[in-house]
């Protein structure tokens, strides 16, 4: 099982800026979101609304960008046995080139046709100097296969370490970005990347993919009930395709 979690709100998200490989920190709201999603992952009592497995995850794989790394650290800190944190550059956000750090209106003023193309057919357009969607998917695929290769039954587990006991199914957590998680989910499910905009990931939302004999089943997508006490991503103004 893979648990996909988007990072908390960053200062650039709060300002409506394109992020990409930019590295802003979590905003105060993002820090609160990270605490809440961490508590939700640690709570196994929610049952069918969030079908998490027993035991600690094998690890928390995350983008090295600080908004994801800080969210991953918050999740690790409340597990009964702290799982290893596994930064992976393959999970860094799609490079947005010259758009990174700019507000939506600034991008539209200079690159309106390209921005419109990105929002309607992201396989045919990318930010100037940025990464093509197929290039990003290739590195996401490599990261996924590497993670899944480690998700094999443990024959002689160390009871002092994180991870499943011998009779438990291995599972892992991925903490990354909107664009990267869209690509990860479509790769796992075999969905063409032309449907990139069909799978939103809210800030600190939770999605759960069950892996059975190499086949993926989406058990839950974009759960945000744990964020009910604070402003969530859906209440922010539309950023017009900014990642």
PLY file of the C-alpha trace (Angstrom):
ply
format ascii 1.0
element vertex 243
property float x
property float y
property float z
element edge 242
property int vertex1
property int vertex2
end_header
0.00 0.00 0.00
1.13 3.52 -0.86
-0.21 6.54 1.00
0.15 9.71 -1.08
0.19 13.02 0.77
0.64 16.51 -0.60
2.69 18.92 1.48
1.15 21.71 3.55
0.64 25.23 2.29
3.85 27.10 1.51
4.35 30.83 1.62
4.24 30.91 -2.18
0.95 29.01 -2.31
-0.47 31.58 0.12
0.70 34.34 -2.23
-0.61 32.62 -5.37
2.82 32.05 -6.90
4.01 29.29 -9.17
6.34 27.02 -7.23
7.89 24.27 -9.31
11.44 23.71 -8.06
11.30 26.89 -5.98
11.85 26.14 -2.31
9.63 28.30 -0.09
8.95 27.13 3.49
5.61 26.13 4.94
3.36 29.02 5.89
1.87 29.13 9.42
-1.27 27.53 7.96
0.87 24.89 6.25
2.50 24.03 9.55
-0.94 23.51 11.11
-2.00 21.36 8.16
1.11 19.21 8.58
0.32 18.64 12.26
-3.25 17.62 11.42
-2.33 15.21 8.62
0.34 13.69 10.86
-2.24 13.06 13.57
-4.60 11.55 11.00
-1.98 9.13 9.68
-1.12 8.08 13.23
-4.81 7.40 14.03
-5.80 3.86 12.99
-9.34 4.17 14.43
-10.99 5.83 11.43
-11.70 2.49 9.75
-13.19 2.47 6.27
-13.02 6.24 5.83
-9.24 5.96 5.69
-8.14 2.32 5.27
-4.60 2.48 6.63
-2.66 -0.62 7.55
-1.47 -1.62 10.98
2.13 -1.16 11.99
4.61 1.51 11.04
5.37 2.33 7.40
8.60 1.08 5.90
9.59 4.67 5.35
8.44 8.12 4.33
9.73 8.92 0.87
9.54 12.62 0.16
10.60 15.41 -2.13
13.75 17.14 -0.87
12.06 20.55 -1.20
11.48 21.95 2.27
7.69 22.24 2.08
7.51 18.46 1.56
10.41 17.61 3.87
8.85 19.53 6.77
5.50 17.81 6.22
7.22 14.41 6.14
9.07 15.21 9.36
5.79 16.11 11.07
4.30 12.76 10.04
7.34 10.79 11.17
7.45 12.51 14.55
4.11 11.11 15.75
4.50 7.49 14.63
4.92 4.91 17.41
8.20 3.92 15.80
9.68 6.72 13.73
10.05 5.49 10.13
13.14 6.51 8.17
12.84 9.68 6.11
13.87 9.01 2.50
14.39 12.16 0.42
14.20 11.41 -3.31
14.90 14.01 -5.99
12.62 12.03 -8.29
9.71 13.32 -6.20
10.62 17.01 -6.53
7.94 19.14 -8.19
7.74 19.62 -11.95
10.25 22.30 -12.96
8.27 25.39 -13.96
11.23 27.26 -15.43
10.72 31.01 -15.78
7.32 30.86 -14.08
8.74 29.86 -10.71
8.20 32.53 -8.07
5.87 34.58 -10.27
2.24 35.31 -9.45
-0.45 34.00 -11.78
-1.23 37.47 -13.16
2.47 38.01 -13.94
2.65 34.76 -15.87
-0.55 35.53 -17.75
0.70 38.98 -18.70
3.79 37.55 -20.40
2.85 34.03 -21.50
-0.94 33.90 -21.86
-1.04 31.47 -24.84
1.44 29.09 -23.21
-0.39 29.24 -19.88
-3.72 28.49 -21.58
-2.15 25.57 -23.45
-0.67 24.22 -20.19
-4.09 24.36 -18.55
-5.87 22.61 -21.43
-3.25 20.19 -22.80
-0.23 19.98 -20.48
1.42 17.36 -22.68
1.77 19.94 -25.46
3.13 22.89 -23.47
5.39 23.70 -20.58
6.79 26.78 -18.89
9.70 28.40 -20.75
12.83 26.67 -19.53
10.70 24.18 -17.63
10.23 20.44 -17.63
8.05 18.53 -20.07
5.34 16.41 -18.47
6.70 13.20 -20.01
10.13 13.96 -18.55
8.65 14.43 -15.10
6.63 11.23 -15.40
9.77 9.25 -16.30
11.55 10.21 -13.08
8.38 9.71 -11.02
8.04 6.23 -12.51
11.64 5.42 -11.58
11.05 6.61 -8.02
7.86 4.55 -7.70
9.45 1.35 -8.96
12.35 1.81 -6.57
9.99 2.28 -3.63
7.80 -0.66 -4.59
10.86 -2.90 -4.94
11.45 -2.36 -1.22
7.85 -3.15 -0.33
8.37 -6.90 -0.12
7.35 -9.05 2.86
9.95 -8.88 5.62
11.12 -12.35 6.59
13.11 -11.46 9.72
12.05 -8.03 10.98
13.89 -6.26 13.76
11.23 -5.41 16.39
13.14 -2.26 17.30
12.90 -0.80 13.80
10.13 0.80 11.78
8.26 -1.38 9.34
5.76 -4.24 9.34
5.91 -7.38 11.42
6.21 -10.68 9.58
2.42 -11.08 9.31
1.70 -7.52 8.17
1.59 -6.04 4.69
4.37 -3.54 3.96
3.26 0.01 3.26
4.94 3.31 2.57
4.18 7.02 2.63
5.00 9.44 -0.19
5.00 13.16 0.60
5.31 15.24 -2.53
3.66 17.87 -4.70
0.45 18.37 -6.65
1.97 17.72 -10.06
4.14 14.83 -8.91
1.32 13.07 -7.08
-0.94 13.43 -10.12
1.73 11.72 -12.21
2.35 9.06 -9.57
-1.33 8.17 -9.33
-1.81 8.05 -13.10
1.31 5.91 -13.46
0.11 3.44 -10.82
-3.40 3.24 -12.30
-2.30 3.21 -15.94
-4.17 6.43 -16.74
-2.87 8.47 -19.73
-1.14 11.67 -18.66
-3.43 13.63 -20.97
-5.85 13.44 -18.00
-3.34 15.21 -15.78
-5.83 17.80 -14.52
-8.42 15.15 -13.55
-6.74 14.17 -10.27
-6.43 17.10 -7.85
-4.46 16.81 -4.62
-5.44 19.21 -1.85
-2.81 20.54 0.50
-2.19 17.80 3.10
-4.88 15.66 1.49
-4.50 11.88 1.71
-4.85 9.34 -1.10
-4.42 5.60 -0.63
-3.43 3.12 -3.33
-3.53 -0.59 -2.59
-0.97 -2.70 -4.44
-2.00 -6.31 -4.98
0.19 -8.61 -7.07
1.50 -5.66 -9.05
-1.95 -4.18 -9.67
-3.05 -0.87 -8.18
-6.46 -0.11 -6.68
-7.40 3.40 -5.58
-8.92 2.95 -2.12
-9.30 6.63 -1.22
-8.56 9.90 -2.96
-7.96 13.39 -1.63
-9.27 12.87 1.90
-9.37 16.19 3.76
-11.75 15.57 6.67
-8.85 15.90 9.11
-8.45 19.53 8.00
-12.03 20.53 8.80
-11.03 22.83 11.65
-8.90 25.09 9.45
-8.99 26.71 6.04
-8.24 24.08 3.39
-6.87 24.37 -0.09
-10.33 24.32 -1.70
-11.10 27.66 -0.06
-8.11 29.37 -1.63
-8.63 31.30 -4.89
-8.00 29.26 -8.02
-4.35 29.63 -9.01
-5.03 28.81 -12.63
-2.84 25.77 -13.06
0.04 26.87 -10.86
1.83 23.95 -9.24
0 1
1 2
2 3
3 4
4 5
5 6
6 7
7 8
8 9
9 10
10 11
11 12
12 13
13 14
14 15
15 16
16 17
17 18
18 19
19 20
20 21
21 22
22 23
23 24
24 25
25 26
26 27
27 28
28 29
29 30
30 31
31 32
32 33
33 34
34 35
35 36
36 37
37 38
38 39
39 40
40 41
41 42
42 43
43 44
44 45
45 46
46 47
47 48
48 49
49 50
50 51
51 52
52 53
53 54
54 55
55 56
56 57
57 58
58 59
59 60
60 61
61 62
62 63
63 64
64 65
65 66
66 67
67 68
68 69
69 70
70 71
71 72
72 73
73 74
74 75
75 76
76 77
77 78
78 79
79 80
80 81
81 82
82 83
83 84
84 85
85 86
86 87
87 88
88 89
89 90
90 91
91 92
92 93
93 94
94 95
95 96
96 97
97 98
98 99
99 100
100 101
101 102
102 103
103 104
104 105
105 106
106 107
107 108
108 109
109 110
110 111
111 112
112 113
113 114
114 115
115 116
116 117
117 118
118 119
119 120
120 121
121 122
122 123
123 124
124 125
125 126
126 127
127 128
128 129
129 130
130 131
131 132
132 133
133 134
134 135
135 136
136 137
137 138
138 139
139 140
140 141
141 142
142 143
143 144
144 145
145 146
146 147
147 148
148 149
149 150
150 151
151 152
152 153
153 154
154 155
155 156
156 157
157 158
158 159
159 160
160 161
161 162
162 163
163 164
164 165
165 166
166 167
167 168
168 169
169 170
170 171
171 172
172 173
173 174
174 175
175 176
176 177
177 178
178 179
179 180
180 181
181 182
182 183
183 184
184 185
185 186
186 187
187 188
188 189
189 190
190 191
191 192
192 193
193 194
194 195
195 196
196 197
197 198
198 199
199 200
200 201
201 202
202 203
203 204
204 205
205 206
206 207
207 208
208 209
209 210
210 211
211 212
212 213
213 214
214 215
215 216
216 217
217 218
218 219
219 220
220 221
221 222
222 223
223 224
224 225
225 226
226 227
227 228
228 229
229 230
230 231
231 232
232 233
233 234
234 235
235 236
236 237
237 238
238 239
239 240
240 241
241 242
